Amino acid sequence: MSMDLQNSAEIRPLAAPSTSDKRLISLSALQHYAFCPRQCALIHNEQAWAENYLTAQGKVLHERVDSGEPEKRKGIRFERTVHVFAEKLGLTGILDLVEQDLKTNSLKPVEYKRGKPKREPIDEIQLCAQALCLEEMTGQTINEGALWYMQTRHRLPVVFSAELREKTLAVINAVRSLLNSGQTPPPEYGKRCKACSLVEICQPKLMERDKSVRYVKGLFGE
């Protein structure tokens, strides 16, 4: 982790995860799972990937953000491309931006997103997991973060409530079980498929057609 946290908290030694949980989970896997468990398995179990214009825009956005240098403005230190590693949680990843209040030493993770706020707390879960990693590494409690959306050019504050923390821990456990199983869930076609870059690999419409054919055959005994 490149941020200087000497004044904020001492990084404490952490216990190693159990033998069955040694595989570290990428923070991005949590967002993938919250979006679609099958997408998560395709990417992180089967190593499948494909670009579309949405992922390309996101890649350009993150390259722009990550290339910025650390700076201080109005009592806030801005540290970009912050590497985190949380053994107890079994998580690792890179944070777009962490803001440090130089008076209180409090930390705030900020995640940059290509689109706009979503109905489901997909992005909030990923951001909360970032905060949990920072909490484990520094020993301090992090109450709030922020999501910045390119489409709206707006920063959305996110409070790390008890409810959001519970949802995040549940997703972490679900992702761990999925990745440890080595299996890929069957596809379920929906609106989200239109935005998925893996739609051609996943073939959800084809699977839905096959299910319909089997259903009709079952009805008429063919």
C-alpha positions in Angstrom: 0.0 0.0 0.0 1.7 3.2 -1.1 -0.2 5.6 1.1 1.6 6.9 4.2 -0.6 5.8 7.1 2.0 6.2 9.9 -0.1 8.9 11.6 -3.5 7.3 11.0 -3.0 3.8 12.4 -0.4 1.1 12.8 -0.8 -1.8 10.5 -1.2 -4.8 12.7 -0.1 -8.5 12.1 -3.0 -10.5 10.8 -4.0 -14.2 11.2 -3.8 -16.3 8.0 -7.0 -17.6 6.5 -8.0 -21.3 6.9 -6.5 -23.8 4.5 -9.8 -24.1 2.5 -9.9 -20.3 2.1 -6.3 -19.6 1.0 -7.4 -18.4 -2.5 -7.5 -14.6 -2.3 -10.6 -13.0 -3.8 -10.2 -10.0 -6.1 -12.3 -7.0 -5.1 -13.5 -6.9 -8.7 -15.0 -10.4 -8.2 -17.4 -9.1 -5.7 -18.8 -6.6 -8.2 -19.0 -9.3 -10.9 -20.9 -11.6 -8.5 -23.3 -8.9 -7.4 -24.0 -8.2 -11.1 -24.3 -11.9 -12.1 -22.8 -15.1 -10.3 -22.3 -16.7 -13.7 -20.3 -13.8 -15.0 -18.1 -14.0 -11.8 -17.5 -17.7 -12.4 -16.7 -17.2 -16.1 -14.2 -14.6 -15.4 -12.5 -15.9 -12.2 -13.0 -19.7 -12.6 -12.8 -20.1 -16.3 -10.6 -17.1 -17.1 -13.0 -15.9 -19.8 -13.0 -12.3 -20.8 -14.2 -10.1 -23.7 -14.3 -6.4 -24.3 -17.2 -4.3 -25.4 -17.6 -0.5 -25.7 -18.7 -0.3 -22.0 -15.7 -2.2 -20.7 -13.4 -0.2 -23.0 -14.8 3.1 -21.6 -14.3 1.9 -18.1 -10.8 0.9 -18.8 -9.9 4.3 -20.3 -11.6 6.0 -17.2 -9.5 3.9 -14.7 -6.3 4.5 -16.7 -6.9 8.2 -16.5 -7.7 8.1 -12.8 -4.8 5.7 -11.9 -2.2 7.8 -13.7 -2.7 10.8 -11.4 0.0 11.7 -8.9 -0.5 11.9 -5.1 -1.5 15.4 -4.1 -2.7 17.5 -1.1 -5.5 20.0 -1.4 -7.4 21.8 1.4 -6.2 19.5 4.1 -6.9 16.3 2.1 -4.3 13.9 0.8 -5.3 12.1 -2.4 -3.6 8.8 -3.0 -4.3 6.9 -6.3 -3.9 3.3 -7.2 -3.8 2.0 -3.6 -3.0 -1.7 -3.3 -4.8 -3.5 -0.4 -4.3 -7.0 1.0 -6.6 -8.2 3.8 -5.7 -11.7 5.0 -8.6 -12.2 7.4 -11.1 -11.3 4.7 -9.2 -13.1 2.1 -9.4 -10.1 -0.2 -6.9 -8.2 -2.4 -7.2 -5.5 -5.0 -6.4 -2.0 -6.1 -8.4 1.1 -5.0 -8.9 3.9 -7.5 -8.5 6.6 -4.8 -8.2 7.0 -1.1 -8.7 10.4 0.6 -7.0 11.0 3.9 -8.1 13.9 6.1 -4.8 15.3 7.4 -6.4 16.6 10.6 -8.3 13.5 11.7 -6.3 11.0 9.6 -9.7 9.4 8.6 -9.7 7.6 5.3 -12.3 7.6 2.6 -12.2 5.2 -0.4 -13.5 6.6 -3.7 -14.4 4.3 -6.7 -14.8 5.6 -10.2 -17.5 4.1 -12.4 -18.3 4.5 -16.1 -22.1 4.6 -16.0 -24.6 5.9 -13.6 -26.0 4.8 -10.2 -27.7 1.4 -10.2 -30.9 0.1 -8.6 -29.1 -2.7 -6.9 -26.2 -2.0 -4.4 -23.6 -3.6 -6.8 -21.1 -0.7 -6.6 -21.8 0.0 -3.0 -20.9 -3.6 -2.1 -17.6 -3.3 -3.9 -16.8 0.0 -2.2 -17.8 -1.3 1.2 -15.4 -4.2 0.7 -12.6 -1.7 0.0 -13.4 0.0 3.3 -13.3 -3.4 5.1 -9.8 -4.0 3.7 -8.6 -0.6 4.8 -10.1 -1.2 8.3 -8.3 -4.5 8.6 -5.0 -3.0 7.4 -5.1 0.2 9.6 -7.3 -0.7 12.6 -9.5 2.4 12.1 -13.2 2.5 11.5 -14.2 3.9 8.1 -17.7 5.3 8.1 -18.1 6.6 4.6 -16.8 6.4 1.0 -18.0 7.7 -2.4 -18.8 6.6 -5.9 -18.1 8.9 -8.8 -20.0 8.2 -12.1 -18.7 9.4 -15.4 -22.2 9.4 -17.0 -23.7 11.8 -14.5 -20.4 13.6 -13.5 -21.6 13.3 -9.9 -20.1 12.0 -6.7 -22.5 9.8 -4.6 -21.7 9.5 -0.9 -22.0 6.0 0.5 -22.4 5.3 4.2 -21.1 2.0 5.4 -24.1 1.0 7.5 -24.5 -2.2 9.4 -26.9 -3.4 6.7 -24.5 -2.7 3.8 -21.6 -4.4 5.8 -23.8 -7.5 6.3 -24.6 -7.6 2.6 -21.0 -7.2 1.7 -19.8 -10.0 4.0 -22.5 -12.2 2.6 -21.3 -11.6 -0.9 -17.7 -12.2 0.1 -18.7 -15.6 1.5 -20.8 -16.4 -1.5 -18.0 -15.6 -3.9 -15.6 -17.7 -1.9 -17.9 -20.7 -2.0 -18.4 -20.2 -5.8 -14.7 -20.0 -6.6 -13.8 -22.9 -4.3 -16.4 -25.0 -6.0 -14.8 -24.4 -9.4 -18.3 -24.6 -11.0 -20.1 -22.1 -13.2 -23.9 -21.5 -12.6 -26.2 -21.9 -15.6 -27.2 -18.7 -17.4 -30.4 -16.8 -16.7 -31.3 -14.3 -19.5 -32.3 -10.9 -18.3 -31.9 -7.1 -19.0 -28.4 -7.2 -17.5 -27.2 -9.5 -20.3 -27.4 -6.6 -22.8 -24.6 -4.8 -20.9 -22.4 -7.8 -20.4 -19.3 -8.1 -22.5 -19.4 -11.9 -22.1 -22.9 -12.4 -23.6 -21.4 -14.2 -26.7 -19.4 -16.5 -24.5 -22.3 -17.1 -22.0 -25.0 -17.6 -24.7 -27.9 -17.0 -22.3 -30.6 -16.8 -25.0 -29.5 -20.1 -26.5 -29.8 -21.8 -23.1 -33.2 -20.2 -22.5 -34.3 -21.6 -25.9 -33.1 -25.1 -25.0 -35.0 -24.9 -21.7 -38.2 -23.9 -23.6 -37.8 -26.8 -26.1 -37.4 -29.3 -23.2 -40.4 -27.8 -21.5 -42.6 -28.3 -24.6 -41.3 -31.8 -25.2 -42.1 -32.7 -21.6 -45.7 -31.4 -21.9 -46.4 -33.5 -25.0 -44.2 -36.5 -24.2 -42.0 -36.2 -27.2 
